[in-house]
Amino acid sequence: MPTWTIHNGDALTILPTLTDPVDAVICDPPYNSGGRTMTERTSRTAREKYLTEGGRNHGFDLGDFTGDNRDQRSYTAWLALILARCHHLTRPGGAALVFTDWRQLPATTDALQAAGYTWRGIAVWHKPTARPQPGRLKQDCEFIVWGSNGAMIPSNDPIYLPGHFTGSQPRGNRRLHITQKPLDVMQQLVRIVTPGGTVLDPFTGSGTTGVAAALEGRHFVGIEQSAQYAAIAKDRLAEAAA
């Protein structure tokens, strides 16, 4: 039966205390995007940046999160520190998959390599319900920068994953986090780990990556700074792993 652990705290503080190796790091860091100027970047909360109507979404409140107001150079340095700690825990040949948007794509590829991973490509997450923009190209994609800890060694029964994933964020009361990712997309991604392997997520949020890992027969270790979201993640993991 899959096991799971959720640590509530700052990833930079908790990662050095972990000692057990993991088979993949799959994470969705706060992108620190959306601000063309310093005022735009630093004066709005994450809720104000990513939700409309004062942070309300489909009639209920979603918890806010911190750490989403860094400039690009600070973001690159900070993410590289986090991923370097993750690299230290990743088994040789293990993978790292890091979500990003178009603004932070170059910063994320730099951080992945500065952390010690071998950069191997970029996958696309297509969001079919993204809003069109008059006179502009539709921004309906985010990206997954991925790499490995050295050479990758396929198993005797290798999985063949696509480089393009389609899925919409949950709506209504199924949406528990401002930037929640689709469960079906995450279930595909955790398959880069062989059954019985371990997935690490230093930005657990509401626990979708952990739920995907449990449903796919993988173990999970998560870190979440927000006590509110850590509690939600624990409830979801307890149900998924039951």
N, C-alpha and C positions, 0 to 999 in steps of 0.2 A: 504494500500500500504506500502511495506517495506520502512523504513527510514534508512539513513546511515550518518555517520560522520567520516571524516578523520582528525586526528590531525597530524601536521607535527612537529616532534621534538623527543627528547630522551624519551623512555618509562619510565625510572626512574624519569624523571621530570614531565611528563604528568599524569601518573597513579595516583599520590596522589591528583590531582586536580579533578578527576572524582568521582562522587557521586552516579550516578544511578546504581542499581544492574544489573548484566548480568546473563544469563542462562547458558552460557558456554564460556570457553576460548579455542580457537583453534588457534594454532600458530606454526610457522616454524622459530625458532630462528637461527641466524648464528651459525653453528655447531662448529666452531673453530677446525676443523679437518684437516687431510691431511698432517701434519708435524711431522715427526718422530724425528726431532731435533729442537732446538730452532731457528737455522738459517732458516730451511725450513718453520717453523711456522710463523716467523716474517718478512721474507724478501720478501714474495710474497703477492700481492693483492688478493682479492677474485676473481677477473677476471682471474688472472694468475693461481689460484688454480683450478678453476672449468671449465674454457674454454680452448680451444686449439687455436693455430695460433695467439698468442699475444692478445687474448681477443676478436677476431672476431668470430661471430657465424652466419653461413649461409649468409655471405655477409653484415651484418650490425652490428653496435656496440651496446652492452648492457651496461647499467650504472653499475659502481662499487658500492660496499657498504663497510662500515667500521665495526670494531668490531669483526673481524674474526681471530684474532691473539693471543687470550688468551691461556695460558696453562690450563691444565685440572682442577686444583684446583681453579684457578681464574674463569674459566667458570662456575664451579659448584656454587661458591659463588654468582657470578653475576646473573645467571639464577634463583637461589633461591630468590634473592631480587626481581627480576621482578615478579616471580610467587607468591610471598607472597603478593605483591600489587594486583595482579589479584585475589588471593584467598579472599582478603578483599572485593572485588566487586562481587564475585560469590554468587549467591543465595544458601541457604542450599539445598543440593541435586544436585546442578549444576555440570557440568563436566569440566574437563581440558584435552585437547588433545594436546600433544607436540611432534612434529616431531624430529627425531634424526637419526644419522647413527650409525654403529656398534661401532665406536671408542668411541663415547660419550654416549652410552646407559647407562652404570653404572652411569655416572655423572648426566644424566637427571633423572633417577629414584630417585637418592639422592636429587636432587634439588626439584623435585615435592613434595616429602615427607617433606623436610625441610620447604617448603612454607606453609604447613598445609593441603595439600590435602591427602586424602586416596588413596593410589596407588591401582589400580584395574586390571591392566594388560598391555599387550603390543600387539598391532596389527601390521601387516606387510603390507608395501607398496611394491609390486613387480613391478619392472621396466623391461618390456620385451625387451627393446631395448638396455639394458646395454651391454657394450663391453666385450667379453670373454677375459680371460687372460691366456696365454700359461703356462701350468704346474701348474695352480692354480684353485681354485674354483671361479666361477663367482660371482662378487659382484653385484647382481641384486636386492637387497632389502634394503630399509630403514625402519624405525620403528616409531610407534606412541605410546608413553608412555601416558597412560591415567589414570585418577583418578577422584575423586569427592570431593565436599565439604560436608563431612559427609555422612550419609546414602542417597542412591538414592531411590526416590519414583516414581515407574512407573505410568504413566498416565493411564486413563481408556482405551486409545487406544494406547498401547505402540508400539514403532518401534523396529524392530529386525534387528540390523546391523551386518554385517559380521566382522570377525577378520582378514580378508585378502582382500586387495584391489589391483587391477591391473590397471595400467595406465602409459602412457609414457609422459614425458615432451613435451610441445608444440614445434614444429619445425618451421623453416622459420620465416616469419614476425609475426607469432602468438606467438612467444616466446619474452616476454617483460622483463623478469628478469632472471638473471643468474641461480637462483635456483627455478624457477617457478614450482609449482605443477600442476598436471592435474586437470582441472576443474571438470571432472566427478567424480574423487575421492573426491574432496572437497564438491561436492554437496551431496554425500552420508554422509560424516562426519557431515555436519551442521544439518542433520536430527536428531541428538541426542538432539537437541533443538526442543521443540514443536512449531508448526506454530505460528507466532506472537511473539516468544521469541527473545532474543537478543544475538548475538555472539560478543565477544571481541577478537581482534587480535592485540597484542602489537608489532608485526613485520609484518606489512601489505604488504610490498614489492609492487608489481604491482597490488595488490588488488584482487587476485583470490579467497581468502576466502570470501571477501565481495561480489564479484559477485555471488559466489555460494549461499551465504545467501539470497541475493536479489531474485535470481531465484527460491529459495525454500520457499519464503514467510517469511523469518526471518529478523529482524532488525540487523544492524551491526555498531559497533564502532571500528575504526582502528587507530593505531598509526604507523607512519613511519618516520624514522630519515632523510632519503634522500629526499630532496625537489623534485628531478627529479622523483623518484618513487612515491612520494605522489601525484604529479600532474597526473601521469599515472593512479594511482588508482582512483582518483576523476573522471577522464574522463570515466573509465570503469564502475564505480558504477553509474554514471549519466545515462549512456546508459542502464545498466542492470535493473535499478529501474524505468525507464521511462514507 
